[in-house]
Amino acid sequence: MPHAPAPGQYGVLFTTTGDRGDARRIAEALLAAKLAACVQVMPVESWYHWKGAVASDAEFLLLIKTSTAHFEAAMELIRESHPYETPEIVGTAFAAGLPAYLRWIDEVTG
C-alpha cells in the first residue's frame, strides 16, 4: 500500500481578479508551470477597505490547489502577472485530505 501523504504538505492559495481574462491567464500560467494541480475560478462580490473608503467590486476568486512547497513560487508568479496594485494572495495548508487526491497533486505538479 502506498504511503499516505501528509495533508499539511498541501493546501490552497487564494487570489481575486477583476476580470475573467486575468483569472484565466493566471490559472493557465500556474498550470503550465506545474505550480498548481487545479485552479477553480468563480464569480464573487468583494467588499473591502481601500484608500480610506469602503469599496465593492465584482471579482473572480481563484482557488489554487497545490503543495505547500510550491506556495512561494506560485505567489511570485501571481504577483508578477497580477494587475492589482496590492493583490490578495494568501494560502492555507490542508488539515485533512483524501490521500488519493493529495497523491494526484504530487503527480501533476511533480
N, C-alpha and C positions, 0 to 999 in steps of 0.2 A: 504494500500500500504506500502511495507517495506521501512524503512528509507534508503535514498541514501547514500552510503558510501562516505567519503571524499577522492578524488583521491590522495591527498598529503600523505595519510597514506599507500600508496602502491608505489612500484617502481621496478626498475630493477638494479641488480648487474651485473657487467661485470668482467670476468676474461678470460685469454687465457692460453692455454697449448700447448706444442709442440707435443703432442701425443694424438691420438684419444682415446686410452685406458685410459689415465689420465683424459680426459674430461668426458668420460663415468662414470668413478669411482667417480669423484666429483659430477656429476649430480645425480647419484644413491644415494650417501650419503646424499645430500641435500634433495632429495625427501623422503628417508627413515626416516630422522629426522624431516620431516614435516616443514622444513625451506624454502621450495620453493614449489610453486604450479605447475610451469612449468620451464623446462630448455631447451633452444634451443641450439644446437651445430652446428656451421657452419665453414667451412674452410675459412681462411683469410690469406693474406700476410701482415706481420708486418715489418715495418721499424722503427728503433729506435736507440738512442744513448746508448751505453753500454761500460763501462770501457774505455772511451776515443776514441771510434771508432763508426762509423755508421755500424749497422748490419741489416740483414734482415733474416726472417725465415718464413716458412710455419707454421701456428699455427691453433688452433681451438678456436674460440670465443664462450664462454658460455654466453647466455642471461638468467638471472635468475630472474623470476618474483615472487615477494613475498610482504609481508607487510614490511613497514619500521621498524616496531617493531622487525622484525627478522633479520635486517641488521647486527647487531653486532655479533650475534651467527653464522649466515651464513658465515660472513667474517672470523671468527675464525676457523670454520670447514674447509673452503677453505685453509686458511693459514697453518693449521696443516697438511693437506694432499697434499699440492701442492709441486711439485718437484723443482720449480724455487727458486733461492736464494732470489729474490725480485719480487714476482708475482704481476701482475696488479690485484688489487681488488678494484674496485670503484663502486659507486652506485649513483643513482639519483631517486628522487621521481617523480611520475607522475604528470603532470599539469592537465590532464584530463583522464577520463576513463569511459568505459561503465559500469554503475552500476552493471549489472548482472555479468560481468567479475570480478569486484572487490569483489563482494559477494562470487563468486566461489573461489577466492584466500583465503578468510576467511574460507570457508567451508573445504578446503583441507589442510590448514596449521593450522587451529584451534588453 
